[in-house]
Amino acid sequence: MSDITQLEYNLTQSTVMPDASPDVTRPLALTIARAAEDRKGNEIVLLRVSEVCYLADYFVIVTGFSNVQVRAISQAIADQVEEEWQRLPLRTEGQSDASWIVMDYGDAIVHVLKPQEREFYNLEAFWGHAERIDFSVAPIG
């Protein structure tokens, strides 16, 4: 291997991070949780599901106490994520009924539910083996 080839190889290897790669989705999930909190979302739970699920890296689960509040929370999330991340949800479901709105950002999925739906579907228990993140003390970076 020539010196130039060796140098190029070393440069490419130094930029590759092993298993300790940074969690690039966590700041997005924290933005989502804070936007929900700003609209008085209740019982906000962040689940890091990347180790147990191929659907996403994070689920953010939020309770809203009325259809109006569920819609307001989901709109606040959409607005904040678009402003900070220049991203729109890939898909949003449930806005017409507004008892459970799901927003899919690809690597983060948001569930905004009314209390009855949250209790019935119990997503936290279903994904209970996922890591639970306390966003109130989590740093953004």
C-alpha positions in Angstrom: 0.0 0.0 0.0 1.4 3.4 -1.0 1.8 6.2 1.6 -1.0 8.1 0.0 -3.3 5.1 -0.1 -2.4 4.4 3.6 -3.2 8.0 4.5 -6.5 7.9 2.7 -7.4 4.6 4.4 -6.5 6.0 7.9 -8.6 9.2 7.3 -11.6 7.1 6.3 -11.2 4.8 9.3 -10.8 7.6 11.7 -14.2 9.1 10.7 -16.0 5.8 11.1 -17.4 5.4 14.7 -17.8 2.0 16.2 -20.8 1.0 18.3 -20.4 4.2 20.3 -22.0 6.3 17.5 -23.9 9.3 18.8 -27.7 9.0 19.2 -28.8 11.5 16.5 -32.5 10.9 17.1 -32.5 11.7 20.8 -32.5 15.5 20.3 -35.5 15.2 17.9 -37.4 13.1 20.5 -36.5 15.8 23.2 -37.8 18.6 20.9 -41.0 16.6 20.5 -41.4 16.1 24.2 -40.7 19.8 25.0 -43.3 20.9 22.4 -45.9 18.6 24.0 -45.0 19.9 27.4 -45.5 23.5 26.2 -49.1 22.6 25.2 -49.6 21.1 28.7 -49.3 17.5 27.5 -49.4 15.1 30.5 -47.5 11.9 31.4 -44.9 12.4 28.6 -42.8 9.3 28.1 -39.9 8.8 25.8 -39.0 5.2 25.0 -35.8 4.3 23.2 -37.1 1.4 21.1 -34.2 1.1 18.7 -32.9 -2.0 20.5 -36.3 -3.8 20.5 -38.1 -2.5 17.4 -37.2 -1.8 13.8 -40.0 0.7 13.4 -38.2 3.7 14.9 -35.5 4.7 17.4 -37.9 6.5 19.8 -41.5 6.6 20.7 -42.9 9.7 22.4 -46.2 9.1 24.2 -48.3 12.0 25.5 -51.7 12.4 27.1 -54.1 15.2 26.1 -57.4 15.6 28.0 -59.7 16.6 25.1 -59.8 16.3 21.4 -59.0 20.0 21.1 -55.9 19.5 23.3 -54.8 16.4 21.5 -54.9 18.3 18.2 -53.1 21.3 19.8 -50.3 19.2 21.1 -49.8 17.5 17.7 -49.8 20.8 15.9 -47.3 22.3 18.4 -45.1 19.3 17.8 -45.4 19.6 14.0 -44.6 23.4 14.2 -41.6 23.0 16.6 -40.0 20.1 14.6 -40.5 22.0 11.4 -38.9 25.1 12.9 -36.0 23.4 14.6 -35.3 20.4 12.3 -36.9 21.5 9.0 -38.8 18.2 9.0 -42.5 17.4 8.4 -44.0 14.1 9.6 -43.9 11.4 6.9 -47.4 10.5 7.9 -50.0 11.7 10.5 -53.1 9.7 11.4 -56.0 10.3 13.7 -56.5 14.0 13.3 -60.2 13.8 12.4 -61.1 11.8 15.5 -58.4 13.3 17.7 -58.6 10.7 20.4 -55.2 9.2 19.3 -53.0 11.0 16.8 -49.9 9.3 15.5 -47.1 11.3 13.9 -44.4 9.3 12.1 -41.1 11.1 11.7 -39.3 7.9 10.6 -36.8 7.6 13.4 -39.3 9.0 16.0 -43.0 8.1 16.3 -45.3 10.3 18.4 -48.5 9.1 20.0 -50.8 11.7 21.5 -53.7 10.0 23.2 -56.7 10.9 25.4 -56.6 9.1 28.8 -59.1 6.4 27.9 -57.1 5.4 24.8 -53.8 5.5 26.6 -55.1 3.3 29.4 -56.7 0.8 27.0 -53.8 0.4 24.6 -51.1 0.7 27.3 -48.2 1.3 24.9 -45.7 1.7 27.8 -46.5 -1.8 28.9 -46.3 -3.2 25.4 -42.9 -1.6 24.8 -42.0 -2.0 28.5 -38.7 -3.6 27.7 -37.5 -0.5 25.9 -35.3 2.1 27.7 -37.4 4.8 29.3 -35.9 8.3 29.0 -36.7 11.1 31.5 -36.7 14.1 29.2 -37.1 16.6 32.0 -33.5 16.1 33.0 -32.0 15.0 29.7 -29.6 17.4 28.0 -30.4 18.4 24.5 -27.0 17.3 22.9 
